[in-house]
């Protein structure tokens, strides 16, 4: 029996003809890709290929020159981003004067709360039990990265966009990122990840999305 495309699963994320340009110069594109629920995909490319830019476009921080982005089959809009897409960029996006727990509660106010988790449980899951009341400015770079990872655990967003999540982490932190990605995928979430780390994805081999500089 012929397979009907009408019964194909809907991608969690889909990009069609996506192009980004800066100062009238194309940075990347056009590109087409699909990200299914349960997938972790590594975005590969040389410096300047637009890996970070792609994640910013997908998170709504930058506007594409052309193309279409769909989330669960529907056009991605700014109104849908805060609760359905979580971005972890080069900067942790934490407020230094707030404690680790206060930063997480602030994130819940913006992006909602996933069932079965609390800020204290999330901090414990990333190895920061006992640091709930410590101002973020007093934490090391690796500890701040762990607070940002705890924030991912709290929000109900199915799509994670992780830009260099292994930076500033020791081997234990790298293994933590892999574990969090595995658990997120098993819950039916998906992730796009950029990384130059030699220890990235020690838990498996993800599908790769090559990104090349525009000619």
C-alpha positions in Angstrom: 0.0 0.0 0.0 1.3 3.4 -0.9 2.3 5.7 2.0 0.1 8.7 2.2 1.8 12.0 3.0 -1.4 13.1 4.8 -0.5 10.7 7.6 3.2 11.9 8.0 3.9 13.3 11.5 3.9 17.1 11.7 7.4 18.4 12.4 7.8 20.2 15.7 9.8 22.8 13.7 10.0 23.4 10.0 11.9 26.0 7.9 11.2 26.5 4.2 13.4 28.7 2.0 14.8 30.5 5.1 17.2 33.3 4.2 18.9 35.9 6.5 20.7 38.9 5.2 22.7 41.6 6.9 23.5 44.9 5.2 22.1 43.5 2.0 24.5 40.5 2.1 23.1 37.0 2.6 24.4 35.3 5.7 22.8 32.0 5.1 20.1 30.5 2.9 17.9 29.5 1.4 17.7 26.5 3.7 15.0 23.9 4.3 14.9 21.6 7.3 12.6 19.7 9.6 13.0 18.9 13.3 10.8 16.2 14.6 9.7 15.6 18.2 12.3 13.6 20.0 15.2 14.8 17.9 18.4 16.5 18.8 20.1 18.1 15.8 23.6 19.6 15.7 24.0 22.7 13.6 27.4 22.6 11.9 29.4 25.2 10.0 32.5 27.3 9.9 32.8 30.6 11.7 30.6 33.1 9.9 28.3 30.5 8.5 25.4 31.9 10.6 24.9 29.2 13.3 24.1 31.7 16.1 22.2 33.9 13.6 20.0 30.9 12.7 19.0 30.3 16.3 18.3 34.0 16.8 16.0 33.9 13.7 14.2 30.8 15.0 13.7 32.4 18.4 12.3 35.7 17.0 15.3 37.9 18.0 16.1 38.5 14.3 13.8 38.7 11.3 14.5 36.5 8.2 14.8 38.2 4.8 12.7 35.4 3.3 11.2 32.1 4.0 8.8 30.5 6.4 9.1 29.1 9.9 6.4 26.7 11.2 6.0 25.3 14.8 3.8 22.2 15.0 2.5 23.0 11.6 1.5 26.6 12.3 3.3 29.8 11.4 5.7 30.8 14.2 4.6 34.1 15.7 6.0 36.3 18.5 2.9 35.5 20.6 3.8 31.8 20.6 7.5 32.1 21.2 7.7 32.7 25.0 5.9 29.5 25.9 7.0 27.1 23.1 10.6 28.1 22.3 13.5 28.3 24.8 16.8 29.9 23.7 20.1 29.5 25.6 22.6 31.9 24.0 26.2 32.7 24.6 25.1 35.0 27.4 23.2 33.3 30.2 20.6 36.1 30.4 20.6 36.1 34.2 20.2 39.1 36.6 23.3 39.3 38.7 21.6 40.9 41.7 19.0 38.2 42.0 19.6 34.8 43.6 19.6 31.7 41.5 16.1 30.8 42.7 14.8 34.4 42.1 16.2 34.2 38.5 14.3 31.0 37.9 11.0 32.4 39.3 11.4 35.4 37.0 11.7 32.9 34.1 8.6 31.1 35.2 6.7 34.5 35.1 7.7 34.9 31.5 7.6 31.4 30.1 5.4 29.4 32.4 6.1 26.2 34.4 6.4 22.6 33.3 4.4 20.2 35.4 6.2 18.3 38.1 9.2 20.7 38.6 10.1 23.6 40.9 13.0 26.0 40.9 14.6 24.1 43.9 14.2 20.8 42.1 15.6 22.2 38.9 18.7 23.6 40.7 19.3 20.3 42.4 19.1 18.5 39.0 21.9 20.6 37.7 24.2 20.2 40.7 23.4 23.4 42.5 21.6 22.2 45.6 22.3 24.7 48.4 22.9 27.6 46.0 19.3 28.7 45.9 19.9 31.9 47.8 23.3 32.9 46.4 23.3 36.0 44.1 24.2 35.0 40.6 27.0 37.6 40.5 28.8 35.5 43.1 28.7 32.3 41.0 31.4 31.1 38.7 30.9 31.1 34.9 30.2 27.3 35.0 27.7 27.7 37.8 25.9 30.5 36.0 25.6 28.2 33.0 24.1 25.6 35.2 21.5 28.1 36.4 20.6 28.8 32.8 20.3 25.0 32.2 18.0 24.8 35.2 15.8 27.4 33.6 15.4 25.1 30.6 14.1 22.4 32.9 11.4 24.7 34.3 9.8 26.1 31.2 7.3 23.9 29.2 8.8 24.9 25.8 9.1 21.8 23.5 11.8 23.4 21.3 15.2 24.1 22.8 17.7 26.3 20.8 21.1 25.9 22.4 24.0 28.0 21.3 27.3 26.5 22.6 25.7 25.0 25.7 29.0 23.2 26.6 31.0 26.4 27.0 32.3 27.1 30.5 31.5 23.6 31.6 33.8 20.9 32.9 33.5 17.2 31.9 30.7 16.7 34.5 28.8 19.7 33.1 29.2 18.4 29.5 27.7 15.1 30.6 24.9 17.0 32.4 24.0 18.8 29.1 23.9 15.5 27.3 21.6 14.0 30.0 19.3 17.0 29.9 19.1 16.7 26.1 18.3 13.0 26.3 15.6 13.5 28.9 14.1 16.4 26.9 13.9 14.3 23.7 12.3 11.3 25.6 9.6 13.7 26.8 8.8 14.5 23.2 10.8 17.7 23.0 13.5 18.6 20.4 16.6 20.7 20.3 18.9 22.5 17.8 22.4 22.7 19.2 25.5 24.5 18.0 28.9 23.4 19.5 32.6 23.4 18.8 33.3 21.2 21.9 35.4 18.1 21.6 33.2 16.4 24.2 29.8 17.3 22.7 27.3 14.5 22.5 29.3 11.9 24.3 25.9 10.1 24.8 25.2 9.6 21.2 25.5 10.8 17.6 22.8 13.4 16.6 21.6 14.2 13.1 23.5 17.1 11.6 22.4 20.2 9.9 25.2 21.7 7.8 25.2 25.4 7.4 27.4 27.0 4.9 28.3 30.7 4.2 26.4 32.1 1.3 28.4 32.2 -1.9 
